[in-house]
């Protein structure tokens, strides 16, 4: 039986509606990507959240129903690596029953995807986005911090396509001097597969990835590198709030996107809310702290009270971090939540 909800449109101070919810189901990951969870910090002795601190699937579903009432239409499961959380398909099955969710998707590094793709599809997942920063095995091994090659990730992508978790998108974080020389090859590989790559400018998410502006390969540079091999042209966004700048190949063989939050910020159309594994609510990827929903929920708050808390937070929202970044003093960085904790 599909759970019905009555939706309202909740807007922030700048009139931005709440449309997207990103749910981080775990802070754990089986990779140690250098731009997210570098191994020198997240080693064997690092203490991740204990299980009792995590939201249960039932709690996540209850909160998601609240978000949908307030206007959310798209739900994305993230991490950490979401597929390392046991029985994730059970959560997917619960969320799939909420009427009003038009797009239920998941972002994964793909390492465990081949084994779980069919179960996730059966549970009601619509599609997946897979992170793959390079087709060069040695570059990829270095960037994921575990020495894993591309083969198993590619198997996951193939299995996802086979079971119908489509359209599949490929995310690639680009760092100068790290994988920028493999951009054109990655674009070409997935161009032949008919899948959309989204190149992501290296962002200053969190405080531990050693971000420096000189490591950012700009959207314009990325386009130029691909255009030199396969001529491209820009195309319009699919919808308001789409994070990627879209380009299509002039030969009609597909498209790719660029998430340019550093050089071409898109804060003005941001419609995303983020829920952390322990139940904190963040209104911006670059926020320094979140609002605790777990405590009032476990203390007996009603659905109406939780709805009021969320609506009030979004109604006060003024986040424009990416647009404000250029005016900040470089040597006085502000504290920010780490990306592994609330997803990308």
N, C-alpha and C positions, 0 to 999 in steps of 0.2 A: 504494500500500500504506500503510495507516494504522499509524503507529508506536505500539505499545502500551507502557504504563508501569504499574508497580505503585505505587499511591498509599499514603502514610501520612499521618497527621494530625500536623502539627507545631504546637505551641502555644507562646505566649510566657509570661512571668512571670505575667500576669494570666489565663492560660487562653484567650487569643484565638487562634483557628486562622489559619493562612495560607491564604487562599482566593482573593485577588485579586492579580494582577500587572499593574502599569502600566509599559509599556515606552516610554520616550521615544526615538524613533529619530533625532532631530535636535534641535539647539539653535537651528536657523534658523527664521525665520518670515517670511511675506510681509506680515504686519500689524505694526503697532507700537502695540498696545493700551496705553492709558495706565496700566492697572493691572498690566501684565505686562512689556512691553518698550518703555518710553517712548522716542520717537524722539530725544530730546535726549541719551540715553545710548547707544542702539543705532543710531548713525548709520552713514554709509558707511565710517568708519574703524574700526568695531568689529571685533575679531578673534574670529570664531567658531571652533569646533573644526575643525582640518584633517582631511581625509578619513581619513588613516591612523590617527587617534586614535579614530574611530568604530568601534563593534563592527560586524563584517560581519553579513550576514543569517544566515550559517551559525553564527556565534558566538552571536547572539541566540537562534536556534533551539535550539542545544545547551543554553544556560542555561535557556531556558524549559522544556525537557524535565526539567531538574533541579528547577525549581520545581513542576512538575506532580507529580513523584514525592513532593514534600513536602506536597502537599495543594491546590495552586492549581487552581481550576476555571474561573476567569474571567480572560481576558487582554484588556487594552485597549492599543491603540497610541496614543501621544500624541506631543507635541513640547514646545516649538516647534510648528510645523505639520507633521504627519507627511506630508502629501501633497506637500511640496516635496522629499522624499527620492526620488531616482530609483528607478523600478522597484519601488515599495513592494509591488505585487501579488505579486512573487516571494517576499517575506518572508511575506506572508499565506498563500500557497500552502504554504510550508514549515510554518508554524504550524498550519494547518488539518489537517495529517496527524498531529498529536500526539493520540493517544487520551487522553481525560481532560479536555480543554478543552471545557467545556459552552457557553461564551459567548465568542466572538471578535469584538471590536468595536473601534471607532476613534472618537476625538474629533478634530474638525476645525473650522476656521473656515468651511469650505464653499466657499471661493473657487475651488478647483480640483476640487470634487467632481463637478460635472456631467460633466466629461471622463473621470473615473476610476471612477465608480460601477459601471458594468457590468463593467469589468475586475476590480475588487475583489470584486464579487459572484461572478464566475466563479471567482476564486481561492479562495473559501471564507469570505470575511468575512460575518458574520451580520447586523450592524446598525451604525448610526452615531449619534453624538451630535454635533450641530452647534451651535457657539457663535454666538449672535445677541443682542446686548445691547439692541437697540431696533428697533422697526419704523419709527421716525422717521428718515428718511434723514440729516438734518443731525446729529442726535444720534449716529447710528451712525458717520457719517463722522468725527466728532470723536473718538469713543472708539476707533476702530480705527487712528487715527493716520496713515492713508494716503489718506483722502478717498474710500474705496470706499463706494458705496451698497449698499442691501440687495438689489437685483435679482439679482445674480449668486449670492449666497448662497441666495436663495429658489429659483433655478433648480437649484442643487445639491441642495437638499432635495427638490424635485419629482422630480428624476432618481433620487435614492436611493429614494424611495417607488416609483417606476415599476419599478425593477429588483428590488425586494424586500428592500432593506436595512432591515428593520423589526423591532421598532418603533423609530421615530425619536424621539429626545429632543432638546429645544432647551435649551441652557444660556445663562443671562443673568446676568452679574455686575451687581449693583445698587449704585450709588454715589449717596449723597445729593447733590442739587444737580446731578447729571449726567444720569441717566436714570430717576430714581424717578417722575417725572411720566408716564412712558410704560409703566409696569408693567401697568396694566389693559388698555391697548390691545394689548400683546404677548400677554397671556393670552387676550384675546378672539379675536385673529387665529388662534392655533393651536388654540383651543377649537373653532372652526368647521372646522378641518382634521383634528381627531381626533388631534392629536399632543401630547405631554406636554412642557410647559415646566418647567424647573427653575430657579428663581430662586436665585442664590448670594449670600449676604452677602459684602460686600467684605472680603477677608481680608488679614491681615498676613503674606502669604507673601513670603519674601525681605526685602530691605532697601531696595529702590529705588523702590517704587511710592508712597511718600509717605503710607502708611496712617495714618489717625487714626480713633479710635473714633467721633468725631462724624460721620464720613462713612458709617458703617454704618447701613443701613436694616434694622431688625430683622425677623425672621420674622413677628412679630405685626403689625408695620406693613404688611408686604407682604400678608398675609392680609386685613387690614382694607380695604386699597385694592381688592383684587379682589372681596371680599365685598360691597362697596358697589355694585358693578355686577352681579355674578352671585353670588348666595348660595352659600356653600360649607360643607363640614363635613369634619373630619379623618377619615382612615381609617388602618388599621393598615399597618405595613410589610410588604412582600412576603416578606422574609427577614432573618435576623440579619445585621447589618453594612450594611444599606441606608443610604446616606448621606442620602437626602432624606426630610424629613417630607412625608407624602402628604395631599392634600386632594382631594375630589371636588366637582363642581358638583351642587347639589341637584336640578337639572333632569335629571340623569342623562346629561349630554352630555360627560363626560370628567373628567380630573383634571389636577392640576399638583403640583409638588413644590417644597420649599424646602430648600436646603443651608445650615443655620444653625450653622456651626462656631464662630461668634463668640458668639452669644447662647444657643445651646442645643447645646453640644458633644456629639459622639457618639463620643469616643475609646474609651469602654468596649466598643464593639462593632467597633472598627476591625480589619479583616482584610487590609489592603493592604500590599503590598511594591512598591517602585518601583526601576526600573533605568534609569540615566541613559544618554545616548548613548555615553559613553566607558567604560561598564561599571562604574559605581559603584552600589552597592546602598544604598538609603535605606529605613529602616523607618518614616519619618514625613514628611509633606509639609512640616513645619516644621523638619526636621533641619538641622544646620549643616554636616555632612559625611557622606560615604558610605564604604562599604567597597569597595575595589577588587577586582573579580573578573577584570578583563581581564588584569592582570599575571600572576596564577597560571595562568590559562587559557593564555595565550600562552607561558608558561614550561614548559608540558607537564603541568599538573595533570590527574589522571584525573577521570572523572565522579564517582567515589566521593569524591574529595578535595573537589571543588567542592560536592557535596551536603553534606558535613560542614561546610564553611565557612558555607554558607547556613543550615543547620539550627542551628548554634551561634549565629549572629547573631540569628536569630528567637527562639531559646530564651532569650536574655538581654534581649529587648526589654521596655522599661518605658515607652515613649513615651505621654505624655498631655498634649501641649503645649496643646491648646485648652482642656482642663479646668484647666490650671495657669495659663493666661494672666492671669486676673483677679488672681492673687496676686503677679504680677511687678511690679517697679518700672518705671513707664512710661518714665522717662528713662534707663533702662539696658537698651535693647533688646539681645537676644542675636543673634549672627549666624545667618543662615538661608540655605539654598540658594534660588536664584531659581526662580520657578515655570516660566519658559520652559525651564528645564534638566531638570526632572523631570515636567512635566505637572501637571495639576490634580488 
